[in-house]
């Protein structure tokens, strides 16, 4: 396969802005990791005209997809898990070209999982978990049990990804295989929700209690990214200031529910500021004193 694609990737390898080229072949008939193509050719470049260029090929009844990606965009995908398939291509792909050990160093960084990246990822997954879990509880209270069930499955998925990150690993597409090895307690919760013979409403009721406990014991650690950012200054923050902070953009859509959870659990406190309206106050926020002593 590599020989057949050689004319394509050799042309790219000769270009000075190409940092590395990896190849990943399909290993089974149905292969989501390769988008069901027989082979993925993943090319990392710097300062391209287009951040992400994709081209499809066919040869000898085989199919191939070539992805040419800006190194900055790839780093964003790695930091935020916004395109996990590409991260798997880097982790599992075979290096067929690299400039100055670029791909080797990238693979090493993925294995070591630097702490700042880990904290950001925990914040992203935690914010999604809070919103999903809150919606699952609301649907349960409204007796919309099937919708609540679906939302609870999603909540467990975010919880599983959060647990994997806590252990120092990047969540893969096959997250439950990882969790089964890394955090069997969460895998057991998933089994209980999916396979229990209890009525749906009873399963959800039990899961609400279990997930709430799992969230509670992780809340300080998972919110560290946000709390560190808020501690950049002594003055409390308005929600608008937080929303516009460049460091929070990757979980901005779930920021409101995350802050409300942290307020309710006395990790962030509300500081009221007077407005021109009598009896009406602005809500501002700051971490509770000693919240960062984790």
HELIX and SHEET records of a PDB file:
HELIX    1   1 UNK A    2  UNK A   13  1                                  12    
HELIX    2   2 UNK A   32  UNK A   34  5                                   3    
HELIX    3   3 UNK A   71  UNK A   80  1                                  10    
HELIX    4   4 UNK A   84  UNK A   92  1                                   9    
HELIX    5   5 UNK A  102  UNK A  112  1                                  11    
HELIX    6   6 UNK A  115  UNK A  141  1                                  27    
HELIX    7   7 UNK A  145  UNK A  166  1                                  22    
HELIX    8   8 UNK A  175  UNK A  182  1                                   8    
HELIX    9   9 UNK A  184  UNK A  195  1                                  12    
HELIX   10  10 UNK A  200  UNK A  222  1                                  23    
HELIX   11  11 UNK A  224  UNK A  230  1                                   7    
HELIX   12  12 UNK A  239  UNK A  244  1                                   6    
HELIX   13  13 UNK A  246  UNK A  254  5                                   9    
HELIX   14  14 UNK A  255  UNK A  264  1                                  10    
SHEET    1   A 5 UNK A  52  UNK A  59  0                                        
SHEET    2   A 5 UNK A  62  UNK A  70 -1                                        
SHEET    3   A 5 UNK A  39  UNK A  45  1                                        
SHEET    4   A 5 UNK A  18  UNK A  25 -1                                        
SHEET    5   A 5 UNK A  94  UNK A  98 -1                                        
SHEET    1   B 3 UNK A 237  UNK A 238  0                                        
SHEET    2   B 3 UNK A 281  UNK A 287 -1                                        
SHEET    3   B 3 UNK A 268  UNK A 274 -1                                        
END                                                                             
